[in-house]
Amino acid sequence: MHLFWEHGYEATSLAMLREAMGLTPPQIYNAFTDKETLFRRALVHYHETEVGFALDALSAPVPTEEAIRLLLMGAAQAYTRPGKPGGCLFISGALAASPQAQGIADELKAYRRASEAAIAARLGKGREAGELPAGLSVERLAKYLAGVMQGMSIQARDGASTEDLRALAETALAAWAAEMRKAAD
């Protein structure tokens, strides 16, 4: 998982995987059939072990604005964890994917869309609870927040610190507050 996270699907070679897992090519193919299957298992493992911050934030029994704060600040922390590749595997895993890896790129897109849908669902609950203006487009705001997180991921890959990403999150939260005031008018 870490190799795919650090190098992306296509740049992670069989030799790199062999060395990391201590397996021969036949053992890798016997265990995983092919590199694509191994990558898909890595994605499931990543989802199970690395995105808890997002699931926790979106399900926290707090007001919606605080849930989004937890989400963005959690991303700042998660994307810059020591000993882990920077950013998010779902975002960086298929950057610069060739046409031969379109299936992988599509799968990663599905993970990103599911994340955006989870954000929209949380925003929808907040709107239903009266925490957000009734006329607010939760889909539009979810797309914005997902875009902020994607940008944070790429900045983390480029070496941004936790503090840098927290500052970006604070700016996004200020924009959120301005949008709420505008929608309430």
C-alpha positions in Angstrom: 0.0 0.0 0.0 2.8 2.5 0.9 4.5 1.9 -2.4 1.4 2.6 -4.4 0.6 5.6 -2.1 4.1 7.0 -2.6 4.7 6.3 -6.3 1.2 5.8 -7.8 -0.1 2.8 -9.6 1.9 2.9 -12.7 5.2 4.0 -11.3 5.2 1.1 -8.7 7.1 -1.7 -10.4 6.9 -5.4 -9.9 10.5 -5.3 -8.7 9.6 -2.7 -6.0 6.6 -4.8 -4.9 8.7 -8.0 -4.9 11.4 -6.3 -2.7 8.8 -4.8 -0.3 6.9 -8.0 0.2 9.8 -10.4 0.0 8.0 -12.5 -2.6 9.1 -13.8 -6.0 7.1 -12.7 -9.1 5.4 -16.2 -9.3 4.4 -15.9 -5.6 3.0 -12.4 -6.2 0.9 -13.6 -9.1 -0.2 -16.7 -7.2 -1.3 -14.5 -4.3 -2.8 -11.6 -6.2 -3.3 -12.7 -9.8 -1.9 -9.4 -11.2 -0.7 -5.9 -10.2 -4.2 -4.4 -10.6 -5.7 -6.9 -8.1 -2.9 -6.1 -5.7 -3.6 -2.4 -6.1 -7.3 -2.9 -5.5 -6.5 -4.8 -2.3 -4.2 -1.9 -1.3 -7.1 0.5 -1.8 -9.4 -1.5 0.4 -6.7 -1.7 3.1 -6.1 2.1 2.8 -9.8 2.8 3.2 -9.9 0.5 6.3 -6.8 2.0 7.9 -6.2 5.5 6.8 -9.5 7.4 6.3 -10.9 6.9 9.8 -10.4 10.6 10.4 -12.9 11.5 7.7 -15.5 8.9 8.8 -15.2 10.0 12.4 -15.5 13.7 11.5 -18.6 13.2 9.3 -20.3 11.0 11.9 -19.3 13.1 14.9 -22.3 14.2 17.1 -21.4 17.9 16.6 -22.9 20.7 14.6 -22.2 20.5 10.9 -19.7 23.4 10.9 -17.6 21.7 13.6 -17.8 18.3 11.7 -16.4 20.1 8.6 -13.7 21.7 10.8 -12.8 18.2 12.1 -12.7 16.9 8.6 -10.4 19.5 7.2 -8.1 19.6 10.3 -8.1 15.8 10.3 -7.0 15.9 6.6 -4.2 18.3 7.5 -2.9 15.9 10.1 -3.5 12.7 8.1 -1.9 13.9 4.9 1.3 14.8 6.7 1.8 11.9 9.1 5.5 11.1 9.7 6.5 7.7 8.2 3.7 7.8 5.7 3.6 9.1 2.1 2.2 12.6 1.9 -1.3 13.2 0.8 -4.1 10.7 0.0 -3.8 7.5 -2.0 -7.2 8.0 -3.5 -6.0 11.4 -4.9 -2.4 10.7 -5.8 -2.7 7.0 -6.9 -3.8 7.7 -10.4 -2.2 11.1 -11.2 -0.8 11.0 -14.7 -2.5 7.6 -15.4 -2.0 6.3 -19.0 -4.9 5.0 -21.0 -3.8 1.4 -20.1 -4.6 2.2 -16.4 -8.0 3.8 -17.1 -9.7 1.1 -15.0 -7.6 2.0 -12.0 -8.2 5.8 -12.6 -11.9 5.1 -12.7 -11.8 3.2 -9.5 -10.0 6.0 -7.7 -12.5 8.4 -9.2 -15.3 6.3 -7.6 -13.6 6.5 -4.2 -13.3 10.3 -4.6 -16.9 10.6 -5.6 -18.0 8.5 -2.6 -16.1 10.8 -0.3 -17.8 13.8 -1.9 -21.2 12.1 -1.5 -20.4 11.4 2.2 -19.6 15.1 2.7 -22.9 16.1 0.9 -24.9 13.7 3.0 -23.4 15.2 6.2 -24.2 18.7 4.9 -27.7 17.6 4.0 -28.3 16.4 7.6 -27.1 19.8 8.8 -29.5 21.5 6.5 -32.3 19.3 7.6 -31.4 20.2 11.3 -31.6 23.9 10.5 -27.8 24.4 10.9 -27.4 25.4 7.3 -29.5 27.7 5.1 -32.4 25.9 3.4 -31.5 27.2 0.0 -27.9 26.0 0.2 -26.7 23.6 -2.4 -25.1 20.8 -0.4 -23.8 19.2 -3.6 -22.0 22.4 -4.6 -20.5 22.9 -1.1 -19.5 19.3 -0.9 -17.7 19.6 -4.3 -15.9 22.7 -2.9 -14.8 20.9 0.3 -13.7 17.8 -1.6 -11.7 20.1 -3.9 -10.1 21.7 -0.9 -9.1 18.3 0.4 -7.7 17.3 -2.9 -5.6 20.4 -3.0 -4.4 19.7 0.5 -3.4 16.2 -0.6 -1.4 17.5 -3.5 0.3 20.2 -1.4 1.2 17.5 1.2 2.8 15.5 -1.7 4.8 18.6 -2.5 6.1 18.8 1.1 3.6 21.2 2.8 3.6 20.9 6.6 0.7 20.1 8.9 0.7 23.8 9.8 0.6 24.8 6.1 -2.4 22.6 5.6 -4.1 23.8 8.7 -3.8 27.4 7.5 -5.3 26.3 4.2 -8.2 24.6 6.1 -8.7 27.8 8.1 -9.0 29.8 4.9 -11.5 27.3 3.5 -13.5 27.5 6.8 -13.5 31.3 6.5 -14.9 31.0 3.0 -17.4 28.5 4.3 -18.6 31.0 6.9 -18.9 33.7 4.2 -20.9 31.4 2.0 -23.2 30.6 4.9 -23.8 34.3 5.6 -24.5 34.9 1.9 -26.9 32.0 1.7 -28.7 33.1 4.8 -29.4 36.6 3.3 
